[in-house]
Amino acid sequence: MAEIIIKQMPAFKKAYKKLHANEQSKVNDAIRAIVQNPKIGQEKKGDLAGVFVYKFKIFTKEILLAYEWDPARRLLLALGVHENFYRDLKK
């Protein structure tokens, strides 16, 4: 199987850097799940067509990870809690 390229947008990098190491490992697990099965997330419609959002929990908080994908790569767009997530993603 070909190597899949994973790219991070600045909004994703910034949110990821703010997390503690144990939280980052949960995000890494989510990224591995997306690489294995990119259709795991829910595809968005309208302004966000082509964007998928994968929801997972870090302890008790629900975290959303937005990404775009094609067979060769995964583009990690944003990471955060639901509050203002979609508003910020549209920017």
C-alpha positions as CSV (number, residue, x, y, z in Angstrom):
1,M,0.0,0.0,0.0
2,A,1.3,3.5,-0.9
3,E,2.4,5.9,1.8
4,I,-0.3,8.3,2.7
5,I,0.8,11.9,3.2
6,I,-0.6,13.8,6.2
7,K,-0.6,17.6,6.1
8,Q,-1.6,19.9,8.9
9,M,-3.1,23.3,8.4
10,P,-2.0,26.1,10.8
11,A,-5.3,26.0,12.7
12,F,-4.9,22.3,13.4
13,K,-1.2,22.7,14.4
14,K,-2.1,25.6,16.8
15,A,-4.8,23.6,18.5
16,Y,-2.7,20.4,18.7
17,K,0.2,22.2,20.3
18,K,-2.0,23.5,23.1
19,L,-2.9,19.9,24.2
20,H,-1.2,17.9,26.9
21,A,0.8,14.9,25.9
22,N,-1.9,12.4,27.0
23,E,-4.5,14.4,25.0
24,Q,-2.1,14.5,21.9
25,S,-1.9,10.7,22.0
26,K,-5.7,10.5,21.8
27,V,-5.6,12.8,18.8
28,N,-2.9,10.7,17.2
29,D,-5.2,7.6,17.6
30,A,-7.9,9.6,15.8
31,I,-5.6,10.5,13.0
32,R,-4.6,6.8,12.6
33,A,-8.3,5.9,12.4
34,I,-8.7,8.6,9.6
35,V,-5.7,7.3,7.7
36,Q,-7.1,3.7,7.9
37,N,-10.6,4.7,6.9
38,P,-11.1,8.2,5.7
39,K,-14.9,7.7,5.5
40,I,-15.0,7.3,9.3
41,G,-15.9,11.0,9.6
42,Q,-19.2,12.7,8.7
43,E,-19.2,14.6,5.4
44,K,-20.4,18.1,5.6
45,K,-22.7,19.9,3.1
46,G,-23.1,23.5,1.9
47,D,-20.2,25.8,2.6
48,L,-18.2,22.9,4.0
49,A,-18.8,20.4,1.2
50,G,-15.8,18.1,0.9
51,V,-14.9,18.5,4.5
52,F,-15.2,15.5,6.9
53,V,-15.5,15.8,10.6
54,Y,-14.6,13.0,12.9
55,K,-15.9,13.1,16.5
56,F,-14.1,11.4,19.4
57,K,-13.7,11.8,23.1
58,I,-10.7,13.0,25.1
59,F,-11.8,11.9,28.6
60,T,-15.2,13.6,28.9
61,K,-14.8,16.3,26.2
62,E,-16.1,15.6,22.7
63,I,-13.5,16.7,20.2
64,L,-14.1,17.4,16.5
65,L,-11.3,16.9,13.9
66,A,-12.0,18.4,10.5
67,Y,-10.1,17.0,7.5
68,E,-10.2,16.6,3.7
69,W,-8.9,13.6,1.9
70,D,-8.1,11.9,-1.3
71,P,-6.5,8.5,-1.8
72,A,-2.9,9.8,-1.4
73,R,-3.2,12.3,1.4
74,R,-5.1,13.5,4.4
75,L,-5.3,17.2,5.1
76,L,-6.0,18.0,8.8
77,L,-7.9,21.3,8.9
78,A,-9.0,22.0,12.5
79,L,-9.3,20.5,15.9
80,G,-11.5,21.6,18.8
81,V,-14.6,21.4,20.9
82,H,-18.0,22.0,19.2
83,E,-18.4,25.6,20.4
84,N,-17.7,27.9,17.4
85,F,-16.0,25.0,15.6
86,Y,-17.9,25.3,12.3
87,R,-17.9,29.1,12.4
88,D,-14.1,29.1,12.6
89,L,-13.8,26.3,10.1
90,K,-15.6,28.4,7.4
91,K,-12.9,31.1,7.6
